[in-house]
Amino acid sequence: MIIRKYGITLERLREEDIELVRHHRNSELIRKRMFYQKLITEEEQKRWFQSINNDLNYYFIIHHKEKKIGLIHGTVDSFDKGISRGGIFIWEPTAMQSHLPIVASVCATDLIFFLMKIKKSIAEVRTDNIIALEYNQKFGYKIAEDLSDSEKYVLELTPENYLETAKPIRDMVKKLSGDFSELSWDDIEFPKKKPVGLYENLPDYLAEHVSFES
């Protein structure tokens, strides 16, 4: 699954890229911002990939100008309830302070809300990671006080809050890319042959957009 929109590409995580992700996830810069801060072993990474390579997890490598710069994901708790959880980390230094994380976030958020029909997105942020908190709030995430504690903020976002709060951001992304259209299924490419274990248990409203060679 590949999404090409607003000047970047999001490519669904494949096993061949999990060592790249592990290398950057284990870096001090990224690890200190995570809840789990132990070094991840190669075997642990393989087990993790096996646990997320399914129809409820959508992890994407972020590409810009043929360079892999980060990882973004949305994990669906339940299609019936319309709840997902998301996160992002960027490892390319030049991309960290650029507009690219915002572009990736817009693409991923548009995907879950407007194509996958999710009704609520949840993010968890360490209370000492003020940069991440403020980043999410720019998109309309609000702190769920009853779910947060001294170690983490639990943030919630609805499509309505996203459209209202993130309108300046979404407009900026469209202007910078010169693409003023909304994300659609025409921007998404699926592999010719169905990957083993994927795209088998999707709701009908999603399955109708996914096809493979027989």
C-alpha positions as CSV (number, residue, x, y, z in Angstrom):
1,M,0.0,0.0,0.0
2,I,1.5,3.3,-1.2
3,I,0.1,6.8,-0.7
4,R,1.5,9.5,-2.9
5,K,0.2,13.0,-2.0
6,Y,1.4,16.5,-1.3
7,G,4.9,15.8,-2.4
8,I,5.6,12.9,-0.2
9,T,5.1,9.1,-0.3
10,L,3.9,6.9,2.5
11,E,4.8,3.2,1.9
12,R,3.4,0.5,4.1
13,L,6.1,-1.0,6.3
14,R,7.6,-4.2,4.9
15,E,9.9,-6.7,6.7
16,E,12.9,-5.6,4.6
17,D,12.7,-2.2,6.3
18,I,12.3,-3.2,10.0
19,E,16.0,-3.1,10.7
20,L,16.2,0.4,9.4
21,V,13.3,1.4,11.7
22,R,14.9,-0.5,14.7
23,H,18.2,1.3,14.1
24,H,16.6,4.8,14.3
25,R,14.1,3.8,17.0
26,N,17.1,2.8,19.2
27,S,18.8,6.1,18.8
28,E,19.1,8.2,21.9
29,L,17.3,11.2,20.3
30,I,14.2,9.2,19.5
31,R,14.3,6.6,22.4
32,K,14.2,9.3,25.1
33,R,10.9,10.6,23.8
34,M,9.2,7.2,23.9
35,F,7.4,5.4,26.8
36,Y,9.5,2.2,26.1
37,Q,13.1,3.3,26.3
38,K,15.0,0.0,26.4
39,L,17.1,-0.9,23.4
40,I,15.1,-3.1,21.0
41,T,16.8,-6.3,19.8
42,E,16.6,-7.8,16.3
43,E,14.5,-10.6,17.5
44,E,12.1,-8.3,19.4
45,Q,11.8,-6.2,16.2
46,K,10.8,-9.3,14.2
47,R,8.2,-10.3,16.8
48,W,6.8,-6.8,16.8
49,F,6.5,-6.7,13.0
50,Q,4.7,-10.0,13.0
51,S,2.2,-8.6,15.6
52,I,1.5,-5.4,13.5
53,N,1.5,-6.8,10.0
54,N,-2.3,-7.1,9.8
55,D,-5.5,-5.3,8.8
56,L,-5.7,-3.3,12.0
57,N,-2.2,-1.7,11.9
58,Y,-1.0,0.7,9.2
59,Y,2.6,1.6,9.6
60,F,4.2,3.7,6.8
61,I,7.7,4.6,6.0
62,I,7.8,8.3,5.0
63,H,9.6,9.0,1.8
64,H,10.7,12.4,0.5
65,K,12.7,12.7,-2.7
66,E,13.5,9.0,-2.6
67,K,14.9,9.2,0.9
68,K,13.3,7.4,3.9
69,I,12.9,10.0,6.6
70,G,10.6,8.5,9.3
71,L,7.7,6.3,10.3
72,I,4.0,7.2,10.9
73,H,1.2,4.8,11.9
74,G,-2.4,4.4,12.7
75,T,-3.6,1.4,14.7
76,V,-7.3,0.6,14.5
77,D,-8.8,-0.5,17.9
78,S,-12.1,-1.3,16.3
79,F,-13.6,-0.5,12.9
80,D,-17.0,-0.9,14.4
81,K,-16.3,1.6,17.1
82,G,-14.3,3.8,14.8
83,I,-11.3,4.3,17.1
84,S,-7.6,4.4,16.2
85,R,-4.3,5.3,17.8
86,G,-1.5,7.0,16.0
87,G,2.1,8.2,16.2
88,I,5.0,9.5,14.2
89,F,8.8,9.8,14.5
90,I,11.3,11.4,12.1
91,W,14.9,10.3,12.0
92,E,16.3,12.4,9.2
93,P,17.8,15.5,10.8
94,T,17.1,17.9,7.9
95,A,13.4,16.8,7.9
96,M,12.8,17.2,11.7
97,Q,12.6,21.0,11.5
98,S,10.9,21.1,8.1
99,H,7.3,21.0,7.0
100,L,7.6,17.3,6.1
101,P,6.3,15.8,9.4
102,I,3.2,18.0,9.1
103,V,2.6,16.8,5.5
104,A,2.9,13.2,6.6
105,S,0.5,13.8,9.5
106,V,-2.0,15.4,7.2
107,C,-1.9,12.5,4.8
108,A,-2.2,9.9,7.6
109,T,-5.0,11.8,9.4
110,D,-6.9,12.4,6.2
111,L,-6.6,8.6,5.5
112,I,-8.0,7.4,8.8
113,F,-10.8,10.0,9.0
114,F,-12.0,10.5,5.5
115,L,-11.2,7.2,3.7
116,M,-11.2,4.7,6.6
117,K,-14.1,6.4,8.3
118,I,-12.5,6.5,11.8
119,K,-14.5,8.6,14.3
120,K,-11.8,9.2,17.0
121,S,-8.0,9.2,16.9
122,I,-6.1,8.7,20.2
123,A,-2.4,9.7,20.8
124,E,-0.4,9.3,24.0
125,V,2.5,11.6,24.8
126,R,4.9,11.7,27.7
127,T,4.2,14.6,30.0
128,D,7.8,15.8,29.6
129,N,7.5,15.9,25.8
130,I,6.0,19.3,25.4
131,I,7.0,19.6,21.7
132,A,4.9,16.5,20.9
133,L,2.0,17.8,22.9
134,E,2.0,21.1,21.2
135,Y,2.4,19.4,17.8
136,N,-0.7,17.3,18.3
137,Q,-2.7,20.2,19.6
138,K,-2.1,22.1,16.4
139,F,-4.1,19.4,14.7
140,G,-6.9,19.7,17.1
141,Y,-6.1,17.0,19.6
142,K,-7.4,17.7,23.1
143,I,-6.2,16.3,26.4
144,A,-8.5,13.7,27.9
145,E,-8.1,14.7,31.5
146,D,-9.8,11.6,32.9
147,L,-7.5,9.3,31.0
148,S,-4.2,11.2,31.6
149,D,-1.8,10.9,34.5
150,S,1.5,12.2,35.8
151,E,3.4,10.3,33.2
152,K,1.4,10.7,30.1
153,Y,-1.2,12.8,28.3
154,V,-3.9,10.9,26.5
155,L,-5.1,13.1,23.5
156,E,-8.2,12.7,21.5
157,L,-9.1,14.0,18.0
158,T,-12.4,13.9,16.1
159,P,-12.8,14.7,12.4
160,E,-14.8,17.8,13.3
161,N,-12.0,19.2,15.5
162,Y,-9.4,18.2,13.0
163,L,-11.2,20.1,10.1
164,E,-11.7,23.2,12.3
165,T,-8.3,23.4,14.0
166,A,-6.0,22.1,11.3
167,K,-7.6,24.1,8.5
168,P,-4.6,26.5,8.3
169,I,-2.2,23.6,8.3
170,R,-4.1,21.6,5.6
171,D,-4.3,24.8,3.5
172,M,-0.6,25.4,3.9
173,V,0.2,21.8,2.8
174,K,-1.9,22.1,-0.3
175,K,-0.3,25.4,-1.2
176,L,3.2,24.3,-0.7
177,S,2.7,21.2,-2.8
178,G,0.5,22.9,-5.5
179,D,-2.0,20.1,-5.0
180,F,-5.3,21.5,-3.8
181,S,-7.3,18.3,-4.0
182,E,-8.4,16.1,-1.1
183,L,-6.8,12.7,-0.5
184,S,-8.7,10.1,-2.4
185,W,-8.4,6.4,-3.3
186,D,-6.9,7.6,-6.6
187,D,-3.8,8.6,-4.5
188,I,-3.4,5.1,-3.1
189,E,-1.7,2.2,-4.9
190,F,-2.0,-1.5,-3.8
191,P,0.4,-4.2,-4.8
192,K,-0.6,-6.3,-7.9
193,K,-0.6,-9.5,-5.8
194,K,-2.2,-9.7,-2.4
195,P,0.3,-9.8,0.5
196,V,-0.1,-12.9,2.7
197,G,-2.3,-12.1,5.7
198,L,-3.3,-8.6,4.6
199,Y,-6.5,-7.0,3.3
200,E,-8.6,-10.1,4.3
201,N,-10.8,-8.8,7.1
202,L,-11.6,-5.3,6.0
203,P,-15.1,-3.8,6.4
204,D,-17.1,-3.8,3.1
205,Y,-16.7,0.0,2.7
206,L,-12.9,-0.5,2.6
207,A,-12.7,-3.8,0.8
208,E,-14.5,-2.4,-2.2
209,H,-11.5,-0.2,-2.9
210,V,-8.9,-2.9,-2.6
211,S,-8.3,-5.3,-5.5
212,F,-5.5,-7.6,-6.7
213,E,-4.7,-9.7,-9.7
214,S,-6.3,-13.1,-9.6
